[in-house]
Amino acid sequence: MTLFFNVIVVVLYLLGHGASDVGSDEVSVKEGDSVTLHTGVQTKQQEDIKWYFNSIRIAQISGDLSFICTDVQCNEGTERFRDRLKLDHQTGSLTIMNIIDTDSGGYKLKIIFSSSDSEKIFSVSVSGVSAAERDEVKTVEEGESVTLDPGVIKSPNDEMTWYFNDILITEITGDQSKICTDVQCDERFRDRLKLDHQTGSLTIMNTRNTDSGEYKLKIIINNSSFSITRLKRFSVTVTGKMSVSSCSRFRSVFRCCSRNNCCCSVGVCNFRCCCGLLSPQDPYRSTTE
C-alpha cells in the first residue's frame, strides 16, 4: 500500500512540474558549412531557451527577448566560436557558421516553460574537406558547353541557388525551379542555361568570353530538426578560338602539335595545345618538346 502511495505521489509531481523530455539527433557536416539547429518552437511560447556545448552555456534567449546572449556574452572569457554563432530571435534556433573540426560535439537544447522543461541533444560531427571539393576550375573553348556539377546527391527538400559574380541566375526549391528571373541575368544568358532538376547541375551552352568568372552554388540541406548550408565555387574561363595560321605560329614555338596537325579540327586550332598548356601526361603533347 505504501509503495502504491509513493508511485501516485511521483506521478502527481511529474504532472504538476512537467517531466523533462530528452531527444537526440545526429548531424554530419563538412568544414566550412553553416548548420542551424532547430528548436521547433516560438520564443514567445516559453520562458527561456538555452544552448550548451559540452556542458558550457553558449547561447540563451528569454521569451520576452529581455535577455539574449551568445558565446562570450554568456560566458566571459570563453570565446571559442568567435562571432560564428547566430540566434534566431523568433524561434531560438542556433546557427553555427563556418564550422570547423573542433566544433564537433554535443549541443544541448534546453527549453524552459512555465510548468515544465524539455531537453534535446544534437550530436554534431565535422569532417574535413579538400580545397578541390570547395573550389573547382573549369576551362572551356568559346562556343562549347560546360557543366558545373554540385557533387552531392540532391534530396526533394533541398534548395539550390546558382549565382554568377553574385547575380542570381537559377534556383531550385523542392520541385520548382526558376532560371534567369533577373533582367541582367536574362540579357547575359538568354536561352543558354540548362538546369538538371535531379542533380542540380548547371550547364552553360554556347559559351562566350563574357561567361568567364565565378559561379557560386548555395546548397541548403533541409531536415525537420536541422538545416545545413553549403557553398561551392567554380572558376570558369572561356578561351577564344584561334585560326590555323595562328596555330602554326604557336606550333613552331611550342612544338606541341604532331606532324598530323592533331591539335586542329575543321580549320580551328585547340588553344590549349597551341599555347603549350597541355599537361605532361596529355597524349596529344609532342614528344619532341
C-alpha positions as a Markdown table, in Angstrom:
| # | Residue | x | y | z |
|---|---|---|---|---|
| 1 | Met | 0.0 | 0.0 | 0.0 |
| 2 | Thr | 2.9 | 2.4 | 0.9 |
| 3 | Leu | 4.6 | 1.6 | -2.4 |
| 4 | Phe | 1.4 | 2.4 | -4.3 |
| 5 | Phe | 1.0 | 5.6 | -2.5 |
| 6 | Asn | 4.6 | 6.6 | -3.3 |
| 7 | Val | 4.0 | 5.9 | -7.0 |
| 8 | Ile | 0.9 | 8.1 | -7.0 |
| 9 | Val | 2.9 | 10.9 | -5.4 |
| 10 | Val | 5.6 | 10.7 | -8.1 |
| 11 | Val | 3.1 | 10.7 | -10.9 |
| 12 | Leu | 1.3 | 13.7 | -9.5 |
| 13 | Tyr | 4.6 | 15.6 | -9.1 |
| 14 | Leu | 5.6 | 15.0 | -12.7 |
| 15 | Leu | 2.2 | 16.1 | -13.9 |
| 16 | Gly | 2.4 | 19.2 | -11.9 |
| 17 | His | 6.0 | 20.1 | -12.7 |
| 18 | Gly | 6.5 | 18.6 | -16.1 |
| 19 | Ala | 8.7 | 15.7 | -17.0 |
| 20 | Ser | 11.9 | 16.5 | -18.9 |
| 21 | Asp | 11.7 | 15.2 | -22.4 |
| 22 | Val | 15.1 | 14.3 | -23.9 |
| 23 | Gly | 15.6 | 13.5 | -27.6 |
| 24 | Ser | 18.7 | 13.3 | -29.8 |
| 25 | Asp | 19.7 | 13.9 | -33.4 |
| 26 | Glu | 22.9 | 13.0 | -35.3 |
| 27 | Val | 24.2 | 15.8 | -37.5 |
| 28 | Ser | 27.0 | 15.3 | -40.0 |
| 29 | Val | 28.6 | 18.4 | -41.7 |
| 30 | Lys | 31.7 | 19.4 | -43.6 |
| 31 | Glu | 34.2 | 22.0 | -42.6 |
| 32 | Gly | 33.1 | 25.4 | -43.9 |
| 33 | Asp | 29.4 | 24.6 | -43.7 |
| 34 | Ser | 26.9 | 26.5 | -41.7 |
| 35 | Val | 24.4 | 24.4 | -39.6 |
| 36 | Thr | 21.2 | 25.6 | -38.0 |
| 37 | Leu | 19.8 | 23.5 | -35.1 |
| 38 | His | 16.1 | 24.0 | -34.9 |
| 39 | Thr | 14.1 | 24.3 | -31.6 |
| 40 | Gly | 10.7 | 23.6 | -33.2 |
| 41 | Val | 9.1 | 26.3 | -31.1 |
| 42 | Gln | 8.5 | 30.1 | -31.0 |
| 43 | Thr | 10.3 | 32.1 | -28.3 |
| 44 | Lys | 7.0 | 33.7 | -27.1 |
| 45 | Gln | 5.7 | 30.3 | -26.2 |
| 46 | Gln | 8.2 | 29.7 | -23.3 |
| 47 | Glu | 10.2 | 31.5 | -20.7 |
| 48 | Asp | 13.7 | 30.6 | -21.7 |
| 49 | Ile | 15.8 | 28.8 | -24.4 |
| 50 | Lys | 19.3 | 27.8 | -23.5 |
| 51 | Trp | 22.0 | 26.2 | -25.6 |
| 52 | Tyr | 25.0 | 24.3 | -24.2 |
| 53 | Phe | 28.1 | 22.9 | -25.9 |
| 54 | Asn | 29.8 | 20.2 | -24.0 |
| 55 | Ser | 28.0 | 21.4 | -20.8 |
| 56 | Ile | 29.1 | 25.1 | -21.4 |
| 57 | Arg | 26.3 | 27.6 | -22.0 |
| 58 | Ile | 26.9 | 29.2 | -25.4 |
| 59 | Ala | 23.5 | 30.9 | -26.1 |
| 60 | Gln | 20.3 | 32.0 | -24.3 |
| 61 | Ile | 17.2 | 33.9 | -25.2 |
| 62 | Ser | 14.2 | 34.7 | -23.0 |
| 63 | Gly | 10.6 | 34.5 | -24.2 |
| 64 | Asp | 10.1 | 38.3 | -23.9 |
| 65 | Leu | 13.5 | 38.9 | -25.6 |
| 66 | Ser | 14.7 | 40.8 | -22.5 |
| 67 | Phe | 17.8 | 38.7 | -22.3 |
| 68 | Ile | 19.9 | 37.5 | -25.2 |
| 69 | Cys | 23.4 | 36.2 | -25.3 |
| 70 | Thr | 25.8 | 34.2 | -27.4 |
| 71 | Asp | 29.3 | 32.8 | -26.9 |
| 72 | Val | 31.4 | 35.3 | -24.9 |
| 73 | Gln | 28.3 | 37.3 | -23.8 |
| 74 | Cys | 27.1 | 34.2 | -22.0 |
| 75 | Asn | 30.5 | 33.2 | -20.5 |
| 76 | Glu | 33.0 | 36.0 | -20.2 |
| 77 | Gly | 36.4 | 34.8 | -21.2 |
| 78 | Thr | 35.1 | 31.9 | -23.3 |
| 79 | Glu | 35.3 | 32.8 | -26.9 |
| 80 | Arg | 35.7 | 29.6 | -28.7 |
| 81 | Phe | 33.2 | 30.4 | -31.5 |
| 82 | Arg | 34.5 | 33.9 | -32.2 |
| 83 | Asp | 31.3 | 35.6 | -33.7 |
| 84 | Arg | 30.3 | 32.4 | -35.5 |
| 85 | Leu | 27.1 | 31.9 | -33.6 |
| 86 | Lys | 23.7 | 33.3 | -34.6 |
| 87 | Leu | 20.5 | 33.1 | -32.6 |
| 88 | Asp | 17.1 | 33.4 | -34.2 |
| 89 | His | 15.0 | 35.8 | -32.1 |
| 90 | Gln | 11.7 | 34.3 | -33.4 |
| 91 | Thr | 12.5 | 30.6 | -32.7 |
| 92 | Gly | 15.6 | 30.5 | -30.6 |
| 93 | Ser | 17.2 | 28.2 | -33.2 |
| 94 | Leu | 21.0 | 28.3 | -33.2 |
| 95 | Thr | 23.3 | 28.6 | -36.3 |
| 96 | Ile | 27.0 | 27.8 | -36.2 |
| 97 | Met | 28.6 | 29.5 | -39.2 |
| 98 | Asn | 31.8 | 28.4 | -41.0 |
| 99 | Ile | 32.0 | 25.3 | -38.8 |
| 100 | Ile | 35.4 | 23.8 | -38.0 |
| 101 | Asp | 36.5 | 20.3 | -36.8 |
| 102 | Thr | 36.8 | 21.5 | -33.1 |
| 103 | Asp | 33.1 | 22.3 | -33.2 |
| 104 | Ser | 32.3 | 18.6 | -33.2 |
| 105 | Gly | 30.5 | 17.5 | -30.0 |
| 106 | Gly | 27.2 | 17.6 | -28.2 |
| 107 | Tyr | 24.9 | 20.6 | -28.4 |
| 108 | Lys | 22.2 | 20.5 | -25.7 |
| 109 | Leu | 19.0 | 22.5 | -26.2 |
| 110 | Lys | 17.0 | 23.3 | -23.0 |
| 111 | Ile | 13.6 | 24.8 | -23.4 |
| 112 | Ile | 12.0 | 26.1 | -20.1 |
| 113 | Phe | 8.2 | 26.5 | -20.0 |
| 114 | Ser | 6.3 | 27.9 | -17.0 |
| 115 | Ser | 5.5 | 24.5 | -15.6 |
| 116 | Ser | 7.9 | 22.1 | -17.4 |
| 117 | Asp | 11.1 | 21.9 | -19.4 |
| 118 | Ser | 12.3 | 19.9 | -22.4 |
| 119 | Glu | 15.8 | 18.9 | -23.5 |
| 120 | Lys | 17.3 | 17.7 | -26.8 |
| 121 | Ile | 20.8 | 16.7 | -27.8 |
| 122 | Phe | 22.3 | 17.4 | -31.2 |
| 123 | Ser | 25.4 | 15.3 | -31.8 |
| 124 | Val | 27.4 | 17.2 | -34.4 |
| 125 | Ser | 30.3 | 15.6 | -36.3 |
| 126 | Val | 32.5 | 17.7 | -38.6 |
| 127 | Ser | 34.5 | 16.1 | -41.4 |
| 128 | Gly | 37.4 | 17.7 | -43.4 |
| 129 | Val | 37.0 | 18.8 | -47.0 |
| 130 | Ser | 39.7 | 19.4 | -49.6 |
| 131 | Ala | 40.1 | 22.7 | -51.5 |
| 132 | Ala | 39.2 | 20.9 | -54.7 |
| 133 | Glu | 35.8 | 19.9 | -53.3 |
| 134 | Arg | 35.0 | 23.5 | -52.4 |
| 135 | Asp | 36.5 | 25.2 | -55.4 |
| 136 | Glu | 36.7 | 23.9 | -59.0 |
| 137 | Val | 38.4 | 25.3 | -62.0 |
| 138 | Lys | 36.9 | 24.9 | -65.5 |
| 139 | Thr | 38.4 | 25.9 | -68.8 |
| 140 | Val | 36.2 | 25.7 | -72.0 |
| 141 | Glu | 36.7 | 26.9 | -75.5 |
| 142 | Glu | 34.3 | 29.6 | -76.8 |
| 143 | Gly | 31.2 | 28.1 | -78.3 |
| 144 | Glu | 31.4 | 24.8 | -76.3 |
| 145 | Ser | 29.2 | 23.9 | -73.4 |
| 146 | Val | 30.4 | 23.4 | -69.8 |
| 147 | Thr | 28.6 | 21.7 | -66.9 |
| 148 | Leu | 29.0 | 22.6 | -63.3 |
| 149 | Asp | 28.3 | 19.6 | -61.0 |
| 150 | Pro | 27.3 | 20.1 | -57.4 |
| 151 | Gly | 28.9 | 16.8 | -56.4 |
| 152 | Val | 26.1 | 15.9 | -54.0 |
| 153 | Ile | 23.0 | 13.7 | -54.0 |
| 154 | Lys | 20.0 | 16.1 | -54.1 |
| 155 | Ser | 17.0 | 15.3 | -51.9 |
| 156 | Pro | 13.5 | 16.6 | -52.7 |
| 157 | Asn | 13.6 | 19.1 | -49.8 |
| 158 | Asp | 17.0 | 20.5 | -50.7 |
| 159 | Glu | 17.3 | 24.1 | -52.1 |
| 160 | Met | 19.9 | 25.0 | -54.6 |
| 161 | Thr | 20.8 | 28.5 | -55.8 |
| 162 | Trp | 23.3 | 29.4 | -58.5 |
| 163 | Tyr | 25.0 | 32.8 | -58.7 |
| 164 | Phe | 27.3 | 34.3 | -61.4 |
| 165 | Asn | 29.5 | 37.1 | -60.0 |
| 166 | Asp | 26.9 | 37.4 | -57.2 |
| 167 | Ile | 24.0 | 37.7 | -59.6 |
| 168 | Leu | 21.2 | 35.2 | -59.0 |
| 169 | Ile | 20.8 | 33.1 | -62.2 |
| 170 | Thr | 18.9 | 29.9 | -61.2 |
| 171 | Glu | 17.3 | 28.3 | -58.2 |
| 172 | Ile | 15.6 | 25.0 | -57.3 |
| 173 | Thr | 13.2 | 24.8 | -54.4 |
| 174 | Gly | 11.5 | 21.4 | -54.0 |
| 175 | Asp | 10.1 | 20.5 | -57.4 |
| 176 | Gln | 10.0 | 24.1 | -58.5 |
| 177 | Ser | 12.8 | 25.8 | -60.5 |
| 178 | Lys | 13.5 | 29.3 | -61.9 |
| 179 | Ile | 16.0 | 30.4 | -64.5 |
| 180 | Cys | 17.1 | 34.0 | -65.0 |
| 181 | Thr | 14.2 | 35.8 | -63.4 |
| 182 | Asp | 16.6 | 38.8 | -63.1 |
| 183 | Val | 16.7 | 41.2 | -66.2 |
| 184 | Gln | 20.5 | 41.4 | -66.0 |
| 185 | Cys | 20.8 | 37.6 | -66.0 |
| 186 | Asp | 18.3 | 37.2 | -68.9 |
| 187 | Glu | 20.3 | 39.6 | -71.1 |
| 188 | Arg | 23.5 | 37.8 | -70.4 |
| 189 | Phe | 22.5 | 34.1 | -70.6 |
| 190 | Arg | 19.3 | 34.2 | -72.6 |
| 191 | Asp | 18.3 | 30.6 | -73.5 |
| 192 | Arg | 21.8 | 29.3 | -72.8 |
| 193 | Leu | 21.3 | 27.9 | -69.3 |
| 194 | Lys | 20.1 | 24.3 | -68.6 |
| 195 | Leu | 19.3 | 23.1 | -65.1 |
| 196 | Asp | 19.2 | 19.4 | -64.2 |
| 197 | His | 16.3 | 19.1 | -61.6 |
| 198 | Gln | 17.6 | 15.7 | -60.4 |
| 199 | Thr | 21.2 | 16.7 | -59.6 |
| 200 | Gly | 21.1 | 20.5 | -59.5 |
| 201 | Ser | 23.9 | 20.7 | -62.1 |
| 202 | Leu | 24.1 | 23.8 | -64.3 |
| 203 | Thr | 25.1 | 23.7 | -68.0 |
| 204 | Ile | 26.1 | 26.8 | -69.8 |
| 205 | Met | 25.6 | 26.3 | -73.6 |
| 206 | Asn | 27.3 | 28.1 | -76.5 |
| 207 | Thr | 29.8 | 29.8 | -74.1 |
| 208 | Arg | 31.1 | 33.3 | -74.7 |
| 209 | Asn | 34.2 | 35.0 | -73.2 |
| 210 | Thr | 31.8 | 37.2 | -71.1 |
| 211 | Asp | 30.8 | 34.0 | -69.3 |
| 212 | Ser | 34.2 | 33.8 | -67.6 |
| 213 | Gly | 34.0 | 34.5 | -63.9 |
| 214 | Glu | 33.0 | 32.9 | -60.6 |
| 215 | Tyr | 29.9 | 30.7 | -60.4 |
| 216 | Lys | 28.7 | 30.1 | -56.8 |
| 217 | Leu | 26.3 | 27.4 | -55.7 |
| 218 | Lys | 24.5 | 27.6 | -52.4 |
| 219 | Ile | 23.0 | 24.3 | -51.2 |
| 220 | Ile | 20.6 | 24.2 | -48.3 |
| 221 | Ile | 20.0 | 20.7 | -47.0 |
| 222 | Asn | 16.8 | 20.6 | -45.0 |
| 223 | Asn | 15.9 | 18.3 | -42.2 |
| 224 | Ser | 13.0 | 18.6 | -39.7 |
| 225 | Ser | 15.4 | 19.2 | -36.9 |
| 226 | Phe | 18.3 | 21.0 | -38.6 |
| 227 | Ser | 19.5 | 22.5 | -41.9 |
| 228 | Ile | 22.9 | 22.7 | -43.4 |
| 229 | Thr | 24.1 | 25.5 | -45.8 |
| 230 | Arg | 27.0 | 24.6 | -48.1 |
| 231 | Leu | 28.8 | 26.8 | -50.6 |
| 232 | Lys | 30.7 | 25.6 | -53.6 |
| 233 | Arg | 32.6 | 27.8 | -56.2 |
| 234 | Phe | 33.5 | 27.3 | -59.8 |
| 235 | Ser | 36.0 | 29.5 | -61.6 |
| 236 | Val | 35.2 | 29.3 | -65.3 |
| 237 | Thr | 37.5 | 30.6 | -68.0 |
| 238 | Val | 36.2 | 30.7 | -71.6 |
| 239 | Thr | 39.1 | 30.8 | -74.1 |
| 240 | Gly | 38.9 | 32.2 | -77.6 |
| 241 | Lys | 39.3 | 30.1 | -80.8 |
| 242 | Met | 42.5 | 30.5 | -82.9 |
| 243 | Ser | 42.9 | 30.4 | -86.6 |
| 244 | Val | 45.0 | 27.8 | -88.4 |
| 245 | Ser | 47.7 | 30.4 | -89.2 |
| 246 | Ser | 47.9 | 31.4 | -85.6 |
| 247 | Cys | 48.1 | 27.7 | -84.6 |
| 248 | Ser | 51.0 | 27.2 | -86.9 |
| 249 | Arg | 52.8 | 30.1 | -85.5 |
| 250 | Phe | 52.5 | 28.8 | -81.9 |
| 251 | Arg | 53.3 | 25.3 | -83.1 |
| 252 | Ser | 56.7 | 26.4 | -84.3 |
| 253 | Val | 57.4 | 27.8 | -80.9 |
| 254 | Phe | 56.0 | 25.2 | -78.6 |
| 255 | Arg | 56.1 | 22.2 | -81.0 |
| 256 | Cys | 53.0 | 20.7 | -79.2 |
| 257 | Cys | 51.2 | 19.7 | -82.3 |
| 258 | Ser | 52.0 | 16.4 | -84.1 |
| 259 | Arg | 53.0 | 16.3 | -87.8 |
| 260 | Asn | 49.5 | 15.2 | -88.5 |
| 261 | Asn | 48.3 | 18.5 | -87.0 |
| 262 | Cys | 46.3 | 16.7 | -84.3 |
| 263 | Cys | 45.6 | 19.9 | -82.5 |
| 264 | Cys | 43.5 | 21.3 | -85.3 |
| 265 | Ser | 39.9 | 20.4 | -86.1 |
| 266 | Val | 37.8 | 21.7 | -89.0 |
| 267 | Gly | 40.2 | 24.6 | -89.5 |
| 268 | Val | 40.1 | 25.6 | -85.9 |
| 269 | Cys | 43.0 | 25.0 | -83.5 |
| 270 | Asn | 42.9 | 23.8 | -79.9 |
| 271 | Phe | 44.1 | 26.8 | -77.9 |
| 272 | Arg | 45.4 | 24.8 | -75.0 |
| 273 | Cys | 47.6 | 22.7 | -77.4 |
| 274 | Cys | 48.9 | 25.5 | -79.4 |
| 275 | Cys | 49.8 | 27.6 | -76.4 |
| 276 | Gly | 51.6 | 24.8 | -74.7 |
| 277 | Leu | 49.2 | 24.4 | -71.9 |
| 278 | Leu | 48.8 | 20.6 | -72.1 |
| 279 | Ser | 49.9 | 18.6 | -69.1 |
| 280 | Pro | 53.0 | 16.4 | -69.3 |
| 281 | Gln | 50.6 | 13.4 | -69.3 |
| 282 | Asp | 48.5 | 14.6 | -72.1 |
| 283 | Pro | 48.6 | 12.1 | -75.0 |
| 284 | Tyr | 48.5 | 15.0 | -77.6 |
| 285 | Arg | 51.6 | 16.7 | -76.3 |
| 286 | Ser | 54.6 | 16.2 | -78.7 |
| 287 | Thr | 57.4 | 14.0 | -77.5 |
| 288 | Thr | 59.8 | 16.4 | -79.3 |
| 289 | Glu | 59.4 | 19.2 | -76.8 |
